[in-house]
């Protein structure tokens, strides 16, 4: 997969049903080429504090959001490569720092706090880990991605993430991608990623089909769904616990 360690780009998300996706692709398909890796299943293991401070801050924030995660393409074994990422978003611009290592090295790092390599990016990630008092795996998000690039503008990327799912147990990338669906069957998350402005042909296609951006966080949505489930369980049990501070 990608070896780039630093990203800075604008990202916009959209929620599409099957008909909208087909209609959009009929308008823009001639402008796109498939990603060289084709379709892939992406797994992201999000790190957080025991009181879920990182995701709560992200959901509450207006201008600045931050996440720490471990990502794999497919289900990795102990020696397979994974990516430890620090992702920040400020006023619509995404800044990402990431380093690659084996799954075994990443899990040892979470357990011991000893960084597996020494680099500027690793030090930035380690600083964030210290700032949050060494967060641990809290939520696994997986989805089936189809990616495309623009023929005339290689810096522009379009992705469709289908069957987005999550689990808050069995928190290891090696355990596979099974989980509870985040969205109704057939609905996909489309992301448009660009270093600068969106291509005119894409903007015109979105306007023609009246497709508008949607504020959607996979981890945020999964966290909120787990809170609702816990609230229902407590209600059935007759508990009075105030779950919004979970």
Secondary structure, DSSP 8 states (H G I E B T S, - for coil): -----EEEEEEEEEEE-HHHHHHHHHHHGGGEEE-TT-SEEEEEEEEE-TT-HHHHHHHH-SSEEEEEEEEEES---TTSEEEEEEEEEETTEEEEEEEEEEHHHHHHHHHH---SS--HHHHHHHHHHHHTTS-EEEEEEEEEEEEEEESS-TT-EEEEEEEEEEESSS--GGG-S--EESS-TT-EEEEEEESSS--HHHHHHHHHTT-------HHHHHHHHHHHHHHHHHHHHT----GGG-
